[in-house]
């Protein structure tokens, strides 16, 4: 198959556990880019973090941040797509979360204003389970009740996977047509439940961008490790789950990488296909 696009997840896939991209991986990706293959980064992280973590890749890559809810050209920083959660839907999610003693972390599109996240409490609050690092200065503490937000990319809850999965199912039964959600668990901080625009997911943005470039789904390779990668793994021409991936993504994949993210797993698979 003549594949024309490769989509990489970041954490647990392109990044090792030190949150770095190996030089050999950079070499392989730049080699296939120079052959004309389009390189996409599709991640749950925000755009600022994603660009910083992939700065070793000196190529014109497309970054699909916040699970595809905002898509930017990494060179021009132009926004290609943006998908926001309706404010009234956010209020429903927020109020239902409070009943479960859950505290949201809200990702917003304020990149040009030097912040990406809004929270209600201090970053050291135990409810955030270490998600907010002290070195992170790109956030604001805001009283949610007294503000209206028109640029919400995702609402995140952290906690025990089973509790979050149960809450997600309950919310789908009540309001499922109003949002898309994903519950990721291949993390160091237990699990993250995210609520997004109803069209907000990695695969939807990949599919949109591929159509723009005249690329068919069967001409796309995707590589990921967590549950928020399942749709892109399932629907692309070749979906590769990382050896270190979750059980669900391995079941959805066409193949599983020979090595994990700490041992060049993504690079080895891409080299087999293109080099």
N, C-alpha and C positions, 0 to 999 in steps of 0.2 A: 504494500500500500504506500502511496506517495503522500505522506503526512506533511501538512503545511503549517501547523500550529502546535506548540507545546505549552501546556498550562501547568505551572508548579504551585502547589501549596507552599507555605513557608515553614511554620513550626512543625517539627517532626518529619519534614520532607526535605526541603532545600537547606534548612538550617540544621546544624547538629545541636546537641544539648547545651552547648556553650553559646548558642544563638549566633553562630558564624557560618559563612559559606566557605567551604574548602577551596583552595586555589585550583585544584584539579577540576572541580565542578565548574568553576568560572571559565576555565579553559575550554571545557567541552561545550558549555552553553554558548560561549562566544563563537566557537567553531561552527555550530549549527546555525546560529544567527547569521553568520557571514555566508551561509549557503542559501539564505533567503527564508528561513523558517521564522515565523512570528513567535516571539516569546511573551508569555503572559504570566504575571504573578497574581494569583487569586488567593486571598487570605482573609481571615477574620480580623486581623490587625487593622489599625487605622492607617491612613496614607502616609503620615509623617514617619511613623515607625517603619513601615514597609519600605519606604524610599531609603531610609537610613540603613536598614539591615541588608539591603541589596545594592548598596553603593559600590561594591566591588565589581558589579556587572556594568561595564562601560558600554552599554548598548541602549538603543531606544526601545525600552520595554514598556508594556502597558501594565499598570498596577490596578487591579480590581480589589479595592480595600473594603473593609467592613462586610465581608461575604458578598461582594459584588454590588453593594448599594451605592458606591461611588467609584467611578472609573476615570483614571487620569492617564495622560501621556506623561511619562516620568521625566522627559526632557523639557517640553513646553509647559507642563503642569496644567494644560488645558483640561477642563472637565468634559469627558465624552458622554457619560451617563450619570445621572443622580436620581436616587429613589428614596424618598423620605417617608417615614411613618406618620400617618395622619395624627394630628394632635388629640383628637377625640378618642382615637384608638389607644394612644399612649395613656390617657387618663384611665381608661378601663384596665389596661395592663397594670398600671401603677396602683390603683385602688385594690385590685384583686391580689397583687403581690403583697401589699401591706397586711392583708388578712392572713397571709402565710408567713408573716414576719420576715419577708424578703426585702432587701434594700437594693434598688437599681443603680447601675452605673450607666449613664447615657452617653453614647457617642454621637457627636454632632459635627456638621460640616462648618468648622470655624478655622480651618487650616491657615487661612490668610490673616487671621486675628490671633494667631499663636496659641490656640488651645483646641483640643479635640474632644475633651471629656467634661461632663458636668456631674457633680455628685452633691449629696445633701450634707455629708458629714466629713470630718477630717479624714485624710487618706489612711491614717493609722487605725481607723475604726475596724474592729474585728469582723464586722459583717462583710468586709471587702476581701477577706481571706488572702491578703498580700497582693491582690491584683494591682493595686495602686502603689507604685514604688516611690520612695522618698525623693529619688533623683528626677522623677517626672514632674516637670513644672508646667506642663501643657494641660492644665485643668482649671476649673472654677468650681467653687462651692456656692450653690444657689438653693434658695428655698423653692422647691418645685411648685408649691401651691400658688405662689405669687408671680409665676412667670409662664408665658406661653411660648412654646418652641415650635418653629416651623421648619427646622432642618435636622430632625432626628434621623440618624442613620441606623441606630440599633439601641435597644434597651437590654441590658445584660443583668442577669441574676447569677450569683455564685452560690454553690453549696453541694450537698450530697446529691449524687446522680439520680438515685431513685426518687428522692423528694422532688427534684426539679422535673424529672420525667413525668411524674404524676401530675404536677402543676401544669405542665405543658399540655398533657392530654385533657385535663379539665378545661383549660382555656380554649383548646381547639373545639371542644364540644359546645362551648358557649359562644365563641366569637371567631371561629376558625376562618371564616371568609374575609376577615378584616386584616390579616397579617400572615406572614410566613415566619416560621420559627425553626430553630435547630438546637439540639442539645449535644454539646461536644464533651468528651470525657477523657481524651488521651492527653491529659494535662498534669502539671505539677500541683495545681491548686484545685483539686477535685474536679468539678464540672462547671460548665458555663451554659446557661440557657439564654438564647438571644431571640428577641422579637424584632422583626423588620417589616418594611413595606411588603405587601402581599406578593409583589413581583421581585422581591429582594432575595436573590440567592446567587451563588457563584455561576451555576450553569446558565441561568437566564441571561446574565451579562455576557458570558462567553459566547452563547448562541447569537446574541444581538451583534456583538462585535465581529464574529466570524461571518455573519450574513453581510455586514458592511464591507467586508474584504472579499466576498465571494467564495468563502470557504465552507464546505459542507461538514456536518457533524462527524461523518466517518473519516474526515481528514484531520481530526484533532486527537492529540495524545494528552491525557491528563494524569497527573501523579499526586496522590494525597495520602493522608494517614488517619483522618478523623471523620466523625459522622457528618460534619458540615461539607465534606467532599463527596458524599455518596452520589448526589445527583449528577455531578460532572463525571464521576467515574463510570456511572451506569450509562449515561447518554452519549459519551464521546466514542470515537472510533476505536480507541484503545485506552482502557482505563486501568491504571497500574496502582495497586495499593502497596504502601510501604510495608516491609517486613515487621516494623514496629507499630503497625496500624491497629485499629480496633477490630474486633471480631466482625462487626457489621460491615465495615468497608472492605474487609478481605472477602467476605461473602459476595459483595457486589461487584468486585473487580474481575477484569479479564485475566489478569495475572498478578502475582505478588513479587515484589522486588527480591533479588537474591540477597541483598545486604540491607542493613538498617540505615537510619539517617546519620549515625556516627561513623559509618563505614562506606560512604560514597554511594549509597543505595540508588539515589535518583540519577546520578551521573553515569553509573554503570549501565542502567537500563536505557538511558538516552543514547549512549554510545553504541549499544547493540543495534539500535534502530537506525541511526543516522550516519554513523562513522564506519 
